[in-house]
Amino acid sequence: MKIQVLHRYDSLQYINARDLKRLIAQREILAFRRADGWAKVGIDPVRGDGGRDYDGPERRNVMQKPLEAADLRAGHYCVIGVRGEPADW
């Protein structure tokens, strides 16, 4: 997915979404376009910075526990939230 950004050299360009975080960290991006308008780096909340509206558990670092074949056939699933190294299953 491409995201429109305002580069620090006053040029608009489209970049791959996966490159956005790196370019923000390198201070190459001044702002980027979201669905609701422009987000200014350093002023507006950016994903990963802990937005001010959400006070729940971290959900981005989630892994699915491997299931036994019988459980898969039965349609069961189990999602376990993890941080850091994966659990020893």
Secondary structure, DSSP 8 states (H G I E B T S, - for coil): -EEEEEETTS-EEEEEGGGHHHHHHTT-EEEEEETTEEEETTTS--TTS--TT--S---SSEEE----HHHHHTT---EEE--SS----
